[in-house]
Amino acid sequence: MNRWFRVLLAAWLAGPVAGLCGAEVGLIQIKGVIGPATAGYISRGIDLAGARGYACLILQLDTPGGSLESTKDIVQKFYVSTVPTVVYVAPAGAWAGSAGCFITMAADVAAMAPSTSIGAAHPVSLGMGGAEKTDDVMKQKMENFASSYIQSIAEKRGRNVEWAKSSVVKSESITATNALELKVIDIIAPDLPNLLSQLDGREVAGKTLKTAGATIVTIPMTARERVLQVLSHPELMLLLMLVAMYGIIGELSNPGAVLPGVVGAIALVLVLYMAAILPVNTAGLVFIGLAVVLFIVDIYAPTHGVLTFGGIASFFLGALMLFDRAEPGFGLSLAYIIPATVVTALFFVFVAGAGVKAQLLPVRAGRETMLGKTGNAVARIDQAGGKILFEGEYWNALSDSPVAAGQPVEIIGIEGLTLKVKPQPSTTDKYG
């Protein structure tokens, strides 16, 4: 009897104690371009929050946009999440642009901090100088898809469908206050504690959130996710491309150096990986490859710099076209492209060119310089042996044709310390 009394007492006390402990809320922070690394991080965060039984998962967001494919992965993960998702555009001055607009509207609860903005979800494709270069038909297809996709998100989450459409078609962007008035978002909160207070008691997917006074548990990126995030920067890819080019060409122009080749090979592998996760434009890669070919050919061919000039132009065009700019955040500014072009031109003109040309110079020192020169037979020379005098030195010599003492001979080969010679006609023989 006493044992059952203790069990019931423990159970009765467990309720208040559990209540004092409070709920836990997961937090992941995204700042910068949305890419595959971001999508992987958010997906893991949702799974972890569900496994730990968090009251909800808050995604604090500040992004200019990013990959549409990665955005679709995140939205789909939101739809199947077992834990309520809250996107919080913060801190003040943050922006949920392009892909960020899709993600914010796809969450169970959309919130923004004061002095933030959302919108401008129109897909763009920019060419040189920022002018639109996309084919009209392709542009229309991209716009229609983005428009229908964000409308479907708004309908599913009960948000303003008309504004969602205008954010794509007209690139509209609004402040947090306007977003709340237009029912684009659900909450304006100055900070996380206030957000938790406003979330408390809200019905989400049939669940009542209990977040007042909840403990916020930050879910950090793993080392792998951090590395992938770093490798998602277009500027880094351009830098690694330069390292790969310089390293490999440096090794070819100076065989045996080893270090340039190793560094170049590692950089090339990283470039190939980044090309698989970033929206790389094939035409840009082709132009850069053509530039390398032109630089190398100009080193060997006497074109007086014409091919080098063509290589510089090709590299510049390739760098401009390297990334598909239909997705905001993936592009290279002239502040990176121009210095990279200048440095590359200087490298090939002065470093690689000098190294390769040095290999093509005739040998000016060593025994190889003796070939083709003449000496005088000191004694008879035949297949058994003999001696010649060459530049004040006596050398053993062999000849397939007998050579008389005093007769001039031409050196045609070197075998160890023995010279192979052939007779040359004397002046008397030539002119009688």
Long-range contacts (C-beta under 8 A, 24 or more apart in sequence): 22-213, 22-214, 22-215, 23-54, 23-55, 23-210, 23-211, 23-214, 23-215, 24-52, 24-53, 24-54, 24-55, 24-214, 24-215, 24-216, 24-217, 25-54, 25-55, 25-56, 25-57, 25-58, 25-196, 25-211, 25-214, 25-215, 25-216, 25-217, 26-52, 26-54, 26-56, 26-57, 26-58, 26-83, 26-217, 26-219, 27-57, 27-58, 27-60, 27-192, 27-216, 27-217, 27-218, 27-219, 28-57, 28-58, 28-59, 28-60, 28-218, 28-219, 29-59, 29-60, 29-218, 30-59, 30-60, 30-61, 30-62, 30-63, 31-62, 31-63, 32-62, 32-63, 32-229, 32-329, 33-63, 33-64, 33-65, 33-66, 33-67, 33-232, 33-233, 33-328, 33-329, 33-330, 34-63, 34-65, 34-66, 34-67, 34-70, 34-71, 34-74, 34-99, 34-100, 34-103, 34-329, 35-66, 35-67, 35-70, 35-229, 35-232, 35-277, 35-278, 36-67, 36-69, 36-70, 36-228, 36-232, 36-277, 37-225, 37-228, 37-229, 37-231, 37-232, 37-277, 38-66, 38-70, 38-74, 38-229, 38-232, 39-70, 39-71, 39-73, 39-74, 39-77, 40-225, 40-228, 41-221, 41-225, 41-229, 42-74, 42-77, 43-73, 43-74, 43-77, 44-219, 44-222, 44-225, 45-219, 46-77, 46-78, 46-81, 46-83, 46-85, 48-219, 49-83, 49-219, 50-81, 50-82, 50-83, 52-217, 54-83, 54-217, 55-84, 55-209, 55-210, 55-211, 55-214, 56-83, 56-84, 56-85, 56-86, 56-108, 56-109, 56-199, 56-204, 56-209, 56-211, 57-81, 57-83, 57-84, 57-85, 57-86, 58-86, 58-87, 58-88, 58-192, 58-195, 58-216, 59-85, 59-86, 59-87, 59-88, 59-103, 59-107, 60-88, 60-89, 60-90, 60-192, 61-87, 61-88, 61-89, 61-90, 61-94, 61-96, 61-100, 61-103, 61-104, 62-89, 62-90, 62-91, 62-94, 62-95, 62-96, 62-100, 63-95, 63-96, 63-97, 63-98, 63-99, 63-100, 63-329, 64-95, 64-97, 64-98, 64-100, 64-328, 64-329, 65-97, 65-98, 65-99, 65-100, 65-121, 65-327, 65-328, 65-329, 66-98, 66-99, 66-100, 66-327, 66-328, 66-329, 66-330, 67-99, 67-279, 67-327, 67-330, 68-99, 68-123, 68-146, 68-326, 68-327, 70-99, 71-99, 71-102, 71-103, 72-149, 74-103, 74-106, 75-102, 75-103, 75-106, 75-153, 78-103, 78-106, 78-107, 78-108, 79-106, 79-156, 81-108, 84-108, 84-109, 84-204, 84-205, 84-207, 84-209, 85-109, 86-110, 86-111, 86-195, 86-199, 87-111, 88-112, 88-113, 88-189, 88-192, 88-195, 89-113, 89-116, 89-118, 89-176, 90-116, 90-189, 90-191, 91-116, 92-116, 97-121, 97-173, 97-328, 98-122, 98-123, 98-327, 98-328, 98-329, 99-327, 99-328, 101-150, 101-167, 102-149, 102-150, 102-153, 104-185, 105-150, 105-153, 105-154, 105-157, 105-159, 105-164, 105-184, 106-153, 106-156, 106-157, 107-157, 108-157, 108-204, 108-205, 109-186, 109-187, 109-199, 109-202, 109-204, 110-157, 110-159, 110-184, 110-185, 110-186, 110-187, 111-185, 111-186, 111-187, 111-188, 111-189, 111-195, 111-198, 112-176, 112-179, 112-180, 112-185, 112-187, 112-188, 112-189, 113-176, 113-188, 113-189, 113-190, 113-191, 114-176, 114-177, 114-188, 114-190, 115-175, 115-176, 116-175, 116-176, 117-173, 117-174, 117-175, 117-176, 118-167, 118-173, 118-174, 118-176, 118-179, 118-184, 118-185, 119-167, 119-171, 119-172, 119-173, 119-174, 120-167, 120-171, 120-172, 120-173, 121-146, 121-150, 121-167, 121-168, 121-171, 122-146, 122-167, 122-168, 122-169, 122-170, 122-171, 123-168, 123-326, 123-327, 124-325, 124-326, 124-328, 125-324, 125-325, 125-326, 126-325, 126-331, 127-320, 127-321, 127-325, 128-317, 128-320, 128-321, 134-326, 142-326, 143-168, 143-169, 159-183, 159-184, 159-185, 160-184, 192-216, 228-277, 231-270, 231-273, 231-274, 231-277, 232-274, 232-277, 232-278, 234-278, 234-322, 234-323, 234-330, 234-331, 234-332, 235-332, 235-336, 236-274, 237-271, 237-274, 237-275, 237-278, 237-280, 237-322, 238-319, 238-322, 238-332, 238-336, 238-337, 238-340, 239-340, 240-267, 240-270, 240-271, 240-274, 241-267, 241-271, 241-288, 242-340, 242-343, 242-344, 243-267, 244-268, 244-271, 245-292, 245-344, 246-347, 246-351, 249-292, 249-295, 249-296, 249-347, 249-348, 249-352, 250-351, 250-352, 250-355, 252-352, 252-356, 253-299, 253-351, 253-352, 253-354, 253-355, 253-356, 253-359, 254-355, 278-323, 278-330, 279-323, 279-324, 279-326, 279-327, 279-330, 280-322, 280-323, 280-324, 281-321, 281-322, 281-323, 281-324, 283-318, 283-321, 284-317, 284-318, 284-319, 284-320, 284-321, 284-322, 284-323, 285-318, 285-322, 286-318, 287-314, 287-315, 287-317, 287-318, 287-321, 288-314, 288-315, 288-318, 288-319, 288-322, 289-318, 290-314, 290-318, 291-315, 291-318, 291-344, 295-348, 295-352, 296-348, 296-352, 296-356, 298-348, 298-353, 299-348, 299-352, 299-353, 299-356, 299-357, 300-356, 300-360, 308-345, 308-348, 308-349, 311-345, 311-348, 312-341, 312-344, 312-345, 315-340, 315-341, 315-344, 315-345, 316-341, 367-414, 368-414, 370-411, 370-414, 370-419, 371-411, 371-412, 371-413, 371-414, 372-410, 372-411, 372-412, 373-410, 373-411, 374-408, 374-409, 374-410, 374-411, 374-424, 375-408, 375-409, 375-411, 375-419, 375-421, 376-406, 376-407, 376-408, 376-409, 377-403, 377-404, 377-405, 377-406, 377-407, 377-408, 377-409, 378-405, 379-405, 380-404, 380-405, 381-409, 381-421, 385-418, 388-419, 388-421, 390-419, 395-419, 397-421, 399-423
